[in-house]
Amino acid sequence: MYTHSTDAGWISRSHRAISPFRLARPSTPEEAIEVFSDQADATFIAGGIDLVRRMRGGDKWNTVIDISSIDGLGAIEDAGDFVRIGALATHWDVETSEVLAARLPDFQTAWMTIGNVRVRMAGTVGGNILAREAGYDGGVILGVLGAELVFASAAGEVSLPADSAGAALPAGGLLKRVDVPVVPNRKLLFDRSLKPMVSVAVSVEGDRHAVGIGCAFPEPLFRTGTGAVEAEELSADLPEPTGNPMGSSAYRRRMVGVIAARAYRALTSGMR
């Protein structure tokens, strides 16, 4: 199961900025969790876009656990009341899934905006969520849909709401899938027109709405309510956004309200 990173072809001999590490290639989630629990300094890797960038920036792990070959973690399945999206499903898998086109078309449309072509082909759903980067939108979209993150752990499966940004992840847990509820008449609109200053997702179900905000804070922020989204009221309820040279905090906070209110009107006026 173990090999040396350079011998495995993971590190070009010209990229010595990446420190040597032991590479594990488990074949099951249980095996991956066992390896992780046995190592004092280990991490999981799949698509590798964010992890390799961090490693080239100086971050170090003694053991890297490659989960990309574990069967079943990339599947997208219709489970009746929800759709199961495997953590190893790529953004391209989401974009081309017939299951999502039929069951969660608004979600699929929103997810198509994530990343460039290279990222969509190699990056995974799980990687986008677990990177916990302020500018990543996977958690924003999933949060307003009431999705659940399902982890495998030594104690069994553990679920975590996607809108619980900042919550501690299960210790030693491996993200297996995301369960996205299929709710009749729920609509979703995602607006990234002002990235990297702000991104906003809005879902509407009957008279209830949920607003997810990305880029403006260290982690996604969520607000729920009934009736219309009022721009000024929403903006006034937000904390101070993090610094961004492209726009002042006041401007970004105001734009969250404007974009969310506009999305709500579009979702409820039959414009889509």
C-alpha positions, 0 to 999 in steps of 0.5 A, a space after each residue: 500500500 505504501 510507496 515513496 512519493 518520488 518513485 510513484 511519480 507524484 513529485 517531479 524531480 524538478 519540484 523539490 519544494 515539495 518535501 518527501 512523504 510516504 504515499 498510501 493507496 488504500 482500496 476501501 474507506 475503512 482502510 483509509 481511515 485505519 491508515 489515517 488513525 495510525 499516522 501522526 501527520 497524515 492527510 487525504 488526497 484525491 484531485 490534488 489541486 489544493 493539496 499540491 498547491 499547499 505542499 509546493 507552498 511549504 506545507 508538509 505531511 509525513 503521509 499522504 493517503 491517496 483515496 482516488 482509487 476507492 470504488 464507489 466514492 465518485 458515484 452520483 445516485 438517485 436515492 429517492 428523496 435526495 441525490 447522493 453525490 460521491 466525494 470523488 465526483 469531479 465537477 465535470 461529473 456533476 456538470 454532465 450527470 443525467 441524474 442531476 439534470 433530471 432531479 436537481 437541475 438548478 443545482 447542476 446549473 449553479 455547480 457548472 460555474 465552479 472553476 475553469 476547465 482544468 479545475 472542473 475536469 480534475 477537481 472533486 466535490 469533496 475537495 472543494 468543500 474540505 479545502 474551506 477556502 473563502 473563495 470556494 462556492 461549493 459549500 455556499 450552494 449546498 448550504 442553501 439546499 439543506 445538504 448533508 456531508 456524510 463522513 466515514 469514521 472509526 465510529 461509523 457514519 457521521 453527518 454534518 449539515 453543509 450550512 454549518 460552516 466553521 464547525 469541526 469536522 469529524 476527527 479522522 473522518 473521510 468524506 464519503 458523499 454529499 446528500 442533497 435533498 430533492 424538494 418539490 418546487 424548491 428553486 435555486 439561483 447562484 450569482 457570482 457576477 461580483 466574484 471575488 468580492 462576493 458570491 450569493 446563492 438563494 433558494 426559495 421553497 414556498 414562502 421560505 428562503 435561504 441565502 448563502 454568502 461566499 467570498 466576503 467572510 472566512 467561511 460561508 455565511 447563511 441567513 434564512 427567513 420567510 417572505 421576500 428578501 429585503 436588500 437593506 435588511 439583509 445587508 444590515 444584518 451582516 457582520 463586517 466582511 473581510 478586507 478586499 482591495 477590489 471593494 470596500 466592506 460597506 460596498 460588499 455588504 450592500 451588494 450582498 443584499 442587492 444581489 440576494 433580493 434580485 435573485 429572490 425576485 427572479 425566482 418568484 416572478 417566473 423569470 426563470 
